[in-house]
Amino acid sequence: MSIDVSSASAEPHSTETSSQKQSTTLNTSDSSHHDAHSHTAISLAGMLISIGIVFGDIGTSPLYAYSAILGGNIISRELALGAFSAIFWTLTLQTTLKYVLITLRADNKGEGGIFSLYALIRKYVKGRFMLPAIIGGSFLLADGIITPPITVSSAIEGLRVFDPHLNTVAIVIGILIALFTVQQFGTDVIGKSFGPIMLLWFGFIGVMGGMALVHNLDVLHALNPYYAYWLIAQYPSGFWLLGAVFLCTTGAEALYSDMGHCGRGNIRISWLFVKTTLLLSYAGQTAWALSHVGESIGTARPFFAIIPEPLLVPSIIIATLAAIIASQALISGSYTLINEAMRLDMWLRFKVVYPTNIRGQLYVPRLNWMLMMGCIGVVLYFQESTKMEAAYGLAVTLTMLMTTILMTVYLRTQRVHPILTGLIVLPFFLIELCFLVANGMKIMHGGWISLLIGAGLMYVMYVYQHGRELKRELTKYEPLAEWLPRLRELSNDTSVAKYASNLVYLTASSRATNVERDAIHSIFRKGPKRADIYWFVHVNVVDEPFATRFRVKKCADNDVIWLEFNLGFRIEPRVNLFFRLAVEQLTQSGEIDITSRYESLGKDKHPGDFRFVIFERFLSFENDFRPFKKLMMNSYYLFNRFSVNDKERFGLDKSNIDVEKVTLVYTAPKHITLIRENDIDRE
């Protein structure tokens, strides 16, 4: 297949639209496509989008958080006020102070999230803090399996005000299946309604809470932190209620993860409105609890109890819509999380699809169905949202702790004084540690599921990253300069049949001075492979989210060319497309000439053909591993079976690719002596 720089005939293996292809550009400079100031800009549209995307998870917490604190306890004035006080100060300290005011400042070219934070610091710490990133990312993904079931279940269970014995499992599973099924078509259309629906939701819960609050203004006493202290220190087993209190802030991590979608400024301003409505809702539920002192809430939901009967059905409908939007936000966030993990070599290579023209919106088919099966399993196991609360929160607590650890390192890389760093970080670390210990009580009541899911994801991430490191160690390189005369000689040797006009090797070498020994072996010993121009192409993932840059070095005039793509960790490495764009720029500038050197084609200025060679490496049977290394590498190649191959990963056209298998020998067997016996013909 040829690459025609005038007609752009080389199409990438991708599902993007033609409009996306036409708008794709490559820069040779160090500037990024991402506007450096866009994440601080504030607009009404941006705030509406923030309300629809960012706050779905934390915005649906009034459905279950307050009732989880009361649980089966007999309501007392101190318990009711202590619960609201603990919620108020958790939202103030944990969500507002830590995330909205401090953590949002740690942006990576406008992008947020635990992997973006790790990308910011890894050039300073050289991988030493990869484990906190893996732990945090794993348990955030585990939270993506727990959140949709509990939010949807909490909303649908509002129907029990009409039928206390209604089994909602089938309804919840039906909604979840529909939600995951529509992901493949993109959420462009329904996404536009997220903002208005969530604006209606927050307005509704604020008004309902305010109406209930005016009947008992004693609730405002709970703003005194003493009541939160009393709940934790003096109420029987009050400390362990922190596990339920934590449910009010479980969506705080989404504030940081979704910064790239909405911008820091929009999130901060819209949070003022969101927090006000949340507190009004919790205050209204507290007022209801104060009117039932001496009773147990039983199966009642304080959230629905404060709603006038004529509005119950509309409230259930809007609560269900809000729960679906919250689930959608978690699902989309999981796609982004895994996409970033793949770019950082922490996850298997899954196929990523871009179903719409919206920048940053993506779809990961295999992950989508994995999440759906996990969510259905959670619903079938727990049956009810009250039982899911035991598994909820534990995963997010671990993620928040890991974010705090990475934030500590980030502040030190920004040369913040150690004492000031400690004063900023230590209070949050202690708060989250208390939440973690309190959530530890949930382990035997269903929390083990969160730990199991998170641990499994951690193992996959660690194995994959460790396996990639070992593969890099085993890859040997040759100085390219020593082979340039031989490459020129082979290129001009007409006695050797031409393999391709342009032969392109994808190389793992990050320097133009070296090339893999496997590539040299492929050119000279497997063929040999004669070409007019030898290309060595390296794809480098940079810590910027949307960078699309390239660099060129002509190692031997128009015979050997080195090409490096510097792509952001949120950019799909569509090498076929980017390579065509780079060749087009180099041809138009006159730096290279890809005209066919066949006389019959060259006189008409036909471009030469292009052929890609990629290597597929596998373990040699000769390896003599120690037990741990053997477990890691066997697990790596087992997991790798579920990955896409390099042809799909790099977006290469299958019609012009050769795949060559290369064996990897990590540790050759030792102490083996082969003794020659008498030859057969001498017997």
WOQUI-V522847 format. One record per backbone hydrogen bond with DSSP energy under -1.0 kcal/mol. CO is the residue of the C=O (numbers start at 0). NH is the residue of the N-H. E is the energy in kcal/mol with one decimal. If there is no record, write none. Layout:
co=CO nh=NH e=E
co=CO nh=NH e=E
This chain:
co=0 nh=609 e=-2.2
co=3 nh=7 e=-2.1
co=11 nh=13 e=-1.6
co=16 nh=20 e=-1.6
co=17 nh=21 e=-2.3
co=18 nh=22 e=-1.2
co=26 nh=549 e=-1.8
co=34 nh=37 e=-1.0
co=36 nh=39 e=-1.4
co=38 nh=263 e=-1.7
co=38 nh=264 e=-1.6
co=42 nh=46 e=-2.4
co=43 nh=47 e=-2.2
co=44 nh=48 e=-2.3
co=45 nh=49 e=-2.2
co=46 nh=50 e=-2.3
co=47 nh=51 e=-1.7
co=48 nh=52 e=-2.5
co=49 nh=53 e=-1.9
co=49 nh=54 e=-1.1
co=54 nh=58 e=-2.1
co=59 nh=62 e=-1.6
co=60 nh=63 e=-1.7
co=60 nh=64 e=-3.1
co=63 nh=67 e=-1.8
co=64 nh=68 e=-1.5
co=65 nh=69 e=-2.0
co=66 nh=70 e=-2.7
co=69 nh=72 e=-2.3
co=74 nh=293 e=-3.5
co=75 nh=79 e=-2.6
co=76 nh=80 e=-2.6
co=77 nh=81 e=-2.7
co=78 nh=82 e=-2.4
co=79 nh=83 e=-1.7
co=80 nh=84 e=-2.7
co=81 nh=85 e=-2.5
co=82 nh=86 e=-2.0
co=83 nh=87 e=-2.9
co=84 nh=88 e=-2.4
co=85 nh=89 e=-1.8
co=86 nh=90 e=-2.6
co=87 nh=91 e=-1.7
co=88 nh=92 e=-2.8
co=89 nh=93 e=-1.8
co=89 nh=94 e=-1.3
co=90 nh=95 e=-2.4
co=91 nh=96 e=-2.0
co=92 nh=97 e=-1.9
co=93 nh=98 e=-1.1
co=94 nh=99 e=-2.4
co=95 nh=100 e=-2.0
co=96 nh=101 e=-1.1
co=97 nh=102 e=-3.5
co=98 nh=103 e=-2.0
co=101 nh=104 e=-1.6
co=102 nh=105 e=-2.0
co=104 nh=106 e=-1.8
co=107 nh=110 e=-1.6
co=110 nh=107 e=-2.9
co=112 nh=116 e=-2.3
co=113 nh=117 e=-2.0
co=114 nh=118 e=-2.4
co=115 nh=119 e=-1.4
co=116 nh=120 e=-1.2
co=117 nh=121 e=-2.1
co=120 nh=123 e=-1.8
co=120 nh=124 e=-1.8
co=121 nh=125 e=-1.9
co=124 nh=127 e=-1.5
co=126 nh=129 e=-1.5
co=128 nh=132 e=-1.0
co=129 nh=133 e=-2.5
co=130 nh=134 e=-2.9
co=131 nh=135 e=-2.8
co=132 nh=136 e=-2.6
co=133 nh=137 e=-2.4
co=134 nh=138 e=-2.3
co=135 nh=139 e=-1.8
co=136 nh=140 e=-1.9
co=137 nh=141 e=-2.0
co=138 nh=142 e=-1.7
co=139 nh=143 e=-1.1
co=141 nh=144 e=-1.3
co=141 nh=145 e=-1.1
co=142 nh=146 e=-2.9
co=145 nh=149 e=-1.8
co=146 nh=150 e=-2.5
co=147 nh=151 e=-2.2
co=148 nh=152 e=-2.3
co=149 nh=153 e=-2.2
co=150 nh=154 e=-1.6
co=151 nh=155 e=-2.6
co=152 nh=156 e=-2.5
co=154 nh=157 e=-1.5
co=155 nh=158 e=-2.2
co=156 nh=159 e=-1.7
co=157 nh=160 e=-1.6
co=158 nh=161 e=-1.8
co=158 nh=162 e=-1.3
co=162 nh=165 e=-2.1
co=167 nh=171 e=-2.6
co=168 nh=172 e=-2.6
co=169 nh=173 e=-2.2
co=170 nh=174 e=-2.1
co=171 nh=175 e=-2.4
co=172 nh=176 e=-2.7
co=173 nh=177 e=-2.1
co=174 nh=178 e=-2.4
co=175 nh=179 e=-2.5
co=176 nh=180 e=-2.0
co=177 nh=181 e=-1.8
co=181 nh=184 e=-1.3
co=182 nh=185 e=-1.6
co=186 nh=190 e=-2.0
co=189 nh=192 e=-1.1
co=192 nh=196 e=-2.3
co=193 nh=197 e=-2.8
co=194 nh=198 e=-2.5
co=195 nh=199 e=-2.2
co=196 nh=200 e=-2.4
co=197 nh=201 e=-2.8
co=198 nh=202 e=-2.3
co=199 nh=203 e=-2.5
co=200 nh=204 e=-2.7
co=201 nh=205 e=-2.1
co=202 nh=206 e=-2.3
co=203 nh=207 e=-2.7
co=204 nh=208 e=-2.3
co=205 nh=209 e=-2.5
co=206 nh=210 e=-2.5
co=207 nh=211 e=-1.7
co=208 nh=212 e=-2.2
co=209 nh=213 e=-1.9
co=212 nh=215 e=-2.2
co=215 nh=218 e=-1.4
co=216 nh=219 e=-1.7
co=217 nh=220 e=-1.9
co=218 nh=221 e=-2.2
co=219 nh=222 e=-1.6
co=220 nh=223 e=-1.8
co=223 nh=226 e=-1.6
co=224 nh=228 e=-2.3
co=225 nh=229 e=-2.9
co=226 nh=230 e=-2.1
co=227 nh=231 e=-1.9
co=228 nh=232 e=-3.1
co=229 nh=233 e=-2.3
co=229 nh=234 e=-1.9
co=234 nh=237 e=-2.9
co=237 nh=240 e=-1.3
co=238 nh=241 e=-1.6
co=239 nh=242 e=-1.1
co=240 nh=243 e=-1.0
co=240 nh=244 e=-2.3
co=241 nh=245 e=-2.4
co=243 nh=246 e=-1.2
co=244 nh=247 e=-1.9
co=245 nh=248 e=-1.9
co=248 nh=251 e=-2.1
co=251 nh=254 e=-1.0
co=252 nh=256 e=-2.4
co=253 nh=257 e=-2.4
co=255 nh=258 e=-1.4
co=257 nh=261 e=-1.5
co=258 nh=262 e=-2.8
co=262 nh=266 e=-1.9
co=263 nh=267 e=-2.3
co=264 nh=268 e=-2.1
co=265 nh=269 e=-2.3
co=266 nh=270 e=-1.7
co=269 nh=273 e=-2.4
co=270 nh=274 e=-3.2
co=271 nh=275 e=-1.5
co=272 nh=276 e=-2.0
co=273 nh=277 e=-2.4
co=274 nh=278 e=-2.6
co=275 nh=279 e=-2.0
co=276 nh=280 e=-2.1
co=277 nh=281 e=-2.5
co=278 nh=282 e=-2.6
co=279 nh=283 e=-2.4
co=280 nh=284 e=-2.0
co=281 nh=285 e=-2.0
co=282 nh=286 e=-2.2
co=283 nh=287 e=-1.9
co=284 nh=288 e=-2.2
co=285 nh=289 e=-2.4
co=288 nh=291 e=-1.8
co=291 nh=294 e=-1.8
co=294 nh=74 e=-3.6
co=296 nh=299 e=-2.4
co=300 nh=304 e=-2.3
co=301 nh=305 e=-1.3
co=303 nh=306 e=-1.1
co=307 nh=310 e=-1.8
co=308 nh=311 e=-1.6
co=310 nh=314 e=-2.4
co=311 nh=315 e=-2.3
co=312 nh=316 e=-2.1
co=313 nh=317 e=-2.6
co=314 nh=318 e=-2.3
co=315 nh=319 e=-2.2
co=316 nh=320 e=-2.2
co=317 nh=321 e=-2.5
co=318 nh=322 e=-2.3
co=319 nh=323 e=-2.3
co=320 nh=324 e=-2.4
co=321 nh=325 e=-2.6
co=322 nh=326 e=-2.4
co=323 nh=327 e=-2.7
co=324 nh=328 e=-2.4
co=325 nh=329 e=-1.8
co=326 nh=330 e=-2.4
co=327 nh=331 e=-2.9
co=328 nh=332 e=-2.3
co=329 nh=333 e=-1.8
co=330 nh=334 e=-1.9
co=331 nh=335 e=-2.1
co=332 nh=336 e=-2.5
co=333 nh=337 e=-2.5
co=334 nh=338 e=-2.5
co=335 nh=339 e=-2.4
co=336 nh=340 e=-2.2
co=337 nh=341 e=-2.5
co=338 nh=342 e=-1.7
co=339 nh=343 e=-1.5
co=340 nh=345 e=-3.3
co=341 nh=344 e=-1.5
co=347 nh=349 e=-1.2
co=348 nh=643 e=-4.3
co=352 nh=362 e=-2.5
co=357 nh=360 e=-1.6
co=362 nh=352 e=-3.3
co=363 nh=367 e=-2.5
co=364 nh=368 e=-2.0
co=365 nh=369 e=-1.8
co=366 nh=370 e=-2.8
co=367 nh=371 e=-2.1
co=368 nh=372 e=-2.3
co=369 nh=373 e=-2.2
co=370 nh=374 e=-2.7
co=371 nh=375 e=-2.5
co=372 nh=376 e=-2.2
co=373 nh=377 e=-2.0
co=374 nh=378 e=-2.2
co=375 nh=379 e=-2.6
co=376 nh=380 e=-2.0
co=377 nh=381 e=-2.6
co=378 nh=382 e=-2.5
co=381 nh=383 e=-2.1
co=383 nh=387 e=-1.3
co=384 nh=388 e=-1.5
co=387 nh=390 e=-1.4
co=387 nh=391 e=-1.3
co=392 nh=396 e=-2.2
co=393 nh=397 e=-1.5
co=394 nh=398 e=-1.8
co=395 nh=399 e=-2.7
co=396 nh=400 e=-2.2
co=397 nh=401 e=-2.1
co=398 nh=402 e=-2.3
co=399 nh=403 e=-2.2
co=400 nh=404 e=-2.1
co=401 nh=405 e=-2.4
co=402 nh=406 e=-2.6
co=403 nh=407 e=-1.9
co=404 nh=408 e=-1.7
co=405 nh=409 e=-2.7
co=406 nh=410 e=-2.7
co=407 nh=411 e=-1.7
co=408 nh=412 e=-2.3
co=409 nh=413 e=-1.5
co=410 nh=415 e=-2.5
co=411 nh=414 e=-1.7
co=416 nh=420 e=-2.9
co=417 nh=421 e=-2.4
co=418 nh=422 e=-2.3
co=419 nh=423 e=-1.9
co=420 nh=424 e=-2.8
co=421 nh=425 e=-2.4
co=424 nh=428 e=-2.3
co=425 nh=429 e=-2.5
co=426 nh=430 e=-2.3
co=427 nh=431 e=-2.8
co=428 nh=432 e=-2.1
co=429 nh=433 e=-2.2
co=430 nh=434 e=-2.3
co=431 nh=435 e=-2.4
co=432 nh=436 e=-2.5
co=433 nh=437 e=-2.6
co=434 nh=438 e=-2.7
co=435 nh=439 e=-1.2
co=437 nh=440 e=-1.3
co=438 nh=441 e=-2.0
co=439 nh=442 e=-1.3
co=441 nh=444 e=-1.3
co=441 nh=446 e=-3.5
co=442 nh=445 e=-1.1
co=442 nh=447 e=-1.8
co=445 nh=448 e=-1.6
co=446 nh=450 e=-1.9
co=447 nh=451 e=-2.7
co=448 nh=452 e=-2.7
co=449 nh=453 e=-2.8
co=450 nh=454 e=-2.9
co=451 nh=455 e=-2.3
co=452 nh=456 e=-2.2
co=453 nh=457 e=-2.5
co=454 nh=458 e=-2.4
co=455 nh=459 e=-2.0
co=456 nh=460 e=-2.5
co=457 nh=461 e=-3.0
co=458 nh=462 e=-2.8
co=459 nh=463 e=-2.6
co=460 nh=464 e=-2.5
co=461 nh=465 e=-2.7
co=462 nh=466 e=-3.1
co=463 nh=467 e=-2.3
co=464 nh=468 e=-2.0
co=465 nh=469 e=-2.3
co=466 nh=470 e=-2.4
co=467 nh=471 e=-2.1
co=468 nh=472 e=-2.1
co=469 nh=473 e=-1.9
co=475 nh=516 e=-2.9
co=477 nh=514 e=-1.9
co=479 nh=482 e=-1.3
co=482 nh=486 e=-2.4
co=483 nh=487 e=-2.5
co=484 nh=488 e=-2.5
co=485 nh=489 e=-2.6
co=486 nh=490 e=-2.3
co=487 nh=491 e=-1.6
co=491 nh=493 e=-1.2
co=492 nh=495 e=-1.6
co=500 nh=532 e=-2.2
co=501 nh=610 e=-2.6
co=502 nh=534 e=-3.1
co=503 nh=612 e=-2.7
co=504 nh=536 e=-3.1
co=510 nh=513 e=-1.0
co=512 nh=479 e=-3.1
co=514 nh=477 e=-3.2
co=515 nh=519 e=-1.6
co=516 nh=520 e=-2.7
co=517 nh=521 e=-2.2
co=518 nh=522 e=-2.2
co=519 nh=523 e=-2.4
co=520 nh=524 e=-2.3
co=522 nh=528 e=-2.7
co=529 nh=498 e=-2.7
co=529 nh=499 e=-1.4
co=532 nh=502 e=-2.5
co=533 nh=560 e=-2.8
co=534 nh=504 e=-2.8
co=535 nh=562 e=-2.8
co=536 nh=506 e=-2.9
co=537 nh=564 e=-3.0
co=539 nh=566 e=-2.6
co=543 nh=568 e=-1.4
co=544 nh=569 e=-2.0
co=546 nh=567 e=-2.7
co=547 nh=26 e=-2.7
co=548 nh=565 e=-2.9
co=550 nh=563 e=-2.7
co=552 nh=554 e=-1.1
co=552 nh=561 e=-3.2
co=555 nh=558 e=-3.4
co=558 nh=533 e=-3.6
co=559 nh=554 e=-1.2
co=559 nh=555 e=-1.8
co=560 nh=535 e=-2.4
co=561 nh=552 e=-2.5
co=562 nh=537 e=-2.6
co=563 nh=550 e=-2.5
co=564 nh=539 e=-3.5
co=565 nh=548 e=-2.3
co=566 nh=541 e=-2.5
co=567 nh=570 e=-1.9
co=571 nh=573 e=-2.4
co=572 nh=574 e=-2.0
co=573 nh=577 e=-2.7
co=574 nh=578 e=-3.2
co=575 nh=579 e=-1.6
co=576 nh=580 e=-2.2
co=577 nh=581 e=-2.4
co=578 nh=582 e=-2.7
co=579 nh=583 e=-2.4
co=580 nh=584 e=-2.0
co=581 nh=585 e=-2.5
co=582 nh=586 e=-2.5
co=583 nh=587 e=-2.4
co=584 nh=588 e=-1.8
co=585 nh=590 e=-1.8
co=585 nh=591 e=-1.2
co=586 nh=589 e=-1.1
co=593 nh=607 e=-3.2
co=597 nh=601 e=-3.7
co=598 nh=602 e=-1.5
co=600 nh=605 e=-2.0
co=601 nh=604 e=-1.8
co=605 nh=595 e=-3.5
co=608 nh=501 e=-1.9
co=610 nh=503 e=-3.5
co=611 nh=657 e=-2.3
co=612 nh=505 e=-1.5
co=613 nh=659 e=-2.5
co=615 nh=661 e=-2.2
co=617 nh=663 e=-2.4
co=619 nh=622 e=-1.4
co=625 nh=629 e=-2.8
co=626 nh=630 e=-2.4
co=627 nh=631 e=-2.6
co=628 nh=632 e=-2.8
co=629 nh=633 e=-2.5
co=630 nh=634 e=-2.3
co=631 nh=635 e=-2.4
co=632 nh=636 e=-2.4
co=633 nh=637 e=-1.7
co=634 nh=638 e=-2.9
co=635 nh=639 e=-2.2
co=638 nh=641 e=-1.9
co=639 nh=642 e=-1.5
co=644 nh=648 e=-2.6
co=645 nh=649 e=-2.5
co=646 nh=651 e=-2.7
co=649 nh=574 e=-1.7
co=652 nh=655 e=-1.5
co=655 nh=611 e=-2.8
co=657 nh=613 e=-2.4
co=659 nh=615 e=-2.8
co=661 nh=617 e=-2.2
co=663 nh=619 e=-2.7
co=666 nh=623 e=-3.6
co=678 nh=681 e=-1.4
co=679 nh=682 e=-1.5
